[in-house]
Amino acid sequence: MTKRIFRSILTVTLTVLVASLVLIVGVLHGYFQDRVLEELARSTAYIARGVEENGMAYLNDDLPKSSRITWVASDGTVLYDNWEDEASMGNHADREEVQEALMLGRGSASRYSDTLSQKTVYYALRLSDGSVLRTSDTNYSVWMMVLQALQPVALMMVLAFCLALWLAGRVARQLVEPINAIDPSAPSEDVYEELSPLLTKIRSQNRQIQRQLLDLQQRREEFTAITENMSEGLLVIDQETRILSYNSAALRLLGAKAPVEEGESVLTLDREAGFRRCVEEALAGRRCEELLERDDDCRRVMANPVEQEGKLAGAVLIVLDVTEKEQRDRLRREFTANVSHELKTPLTSILGTAEILENGMVKPGDVAHFAGNIHREAQRLIGLVNDIIKLSRLDEGGPAAQWESVDLYGQARSILDQLSTAAEKKQVTMTLSGTSACVRGVPQIVEEILYNLCDNAVAYNRPGGTVSVTVEDTAEGARVTVADSGIGIPPEAQNRVFERFYRVDKSHPSGGTGLGLSIVKHGAAYLGAQVTLHSEPGKGSTFVLQFPKYVP
Ligand code: ADP
């Protein structure tokens, strides 16, 4: 803008300058011509008087040769000329000034010479005898005047040009400065009056933009608040896989670091092939779902293409943590397979024995033995079914029994009594020590937990071994410790013994259903207690059951 104003001012100034120059030259030229003509009229009148009085004799006198004097007879014949030989000069009757003088008594004319550089001004006066006396003088043409004054004119022009340059620059800057100083976000009032409508418009648009920005910010905050409270991960990407929007759950689930840099590709968040496939499929316009498994984590990624005005604009990715669901599904599958297997084994045994009995292939003396087999397997089956029922009850939120105060010491005493025959059989000594400690819980579940722990301590013991049960009422809450001097559990199996149907040694003669410690684990969780295991193979195992603090 400054340049434009500068150029405009300069052009105007130069145009005015040149026009003024032309005008001045024209006016001056006219003025000088008038002066020359006046001078000529005066000198012609003077010479004419001399000629009237003295005739040709006056002209022969030493008149100044600076002006040309021509005396022309009334028929146009040149009688005298002080510059040229009159005999060689043609008839002058056709000369404009002569004709005018003959008619009006005086006449004037001006003519350019061939070169156009000089102009001759003529003045003619009719004498009393009808002849015409003419004087002439040369005058510079406009061109010549300009050429003559070229040096000072050029100097003047250069000076004027420089002045115009300086002034144009200064004026342009002064004009533009207040406009440049306008703050578009808050334009002030006192600039140019002509800019007022524009500034008013800017102000109103600023207000509108401000309102829209606030609105946008509010919406963004709402969106962020919603997405940040989602446990599902959400990612919005453009066609070049650049992340446009995300929530922290997405980064957490993908195991990526926050914050995401601007323009970062979503593929840097997770390098798994399944994730990349999902993104590529969505950006190709197809919906895609993938299960990503890493260590113990399981995430499901769902990618949907996003279209804008019929064109693919990017994709939306939802990341779900399905670890628990997948684990549950896996456990259910394993459980079903295990249950089927565990049920099938005793049933097959019962079926086989029953068939032998039915076919009369058993001697009467052996019938009791075979019937005993059937009885044992059936008992095992019932035990298994009971354990499954207990577990599924716990899975579904526990039995519909009332919670009440349970004395752990009393419970432990009754369980040791129940197991005394089995312990005797295994030559295992059981002891109970400690004090009475009350917990709040479901007696049936407390009993099942303690029974399973003590039963295992006897079952996986060695002849002559010991089982010591200690009940304490500590500051943290009631605690039961069941320690045995049995076969122990190898370190790698210590975590797994709480899994359903897991048995360290499937051929162990005391082997149960493999559900006992699962019932312990789920029962303890149901009561808010914690089970910990310390075991050393060959030395024995200690199970600690820590209940929460309870004040009856
Ligand atoms: P089971 O019915 O086979 O006893 P549990 O779930 O009670 O099933 O125990 C799972 C496995 O853990 C057992 O098969 C056994 O190998 C091991 N186990 C449990 N308690 C003890 C213990 N006190 N000493 C040694 N091994 C044990």
Boltz pocket constraint, residues with backbone or C-beta under 6 A from the ligand:
constraints:
  - pocket:
      binder: B
      contacts: [[A, 452], [A, 453], [A, 456], [A, 457], [A, 460], [A, 484], [A, 486], [A, 487], [A, 488], [A, 489], [A, 497], [A, 498], [A, 499], [A, 502], [A, 503], [A, 504], [A, 505], [A, 510], [A, 511], [A, 512], [A, 513], [A, 514], [A, 515], [A, 516], [A, 517], [A, 518], [A, 541]]
      max_distance: 6.0
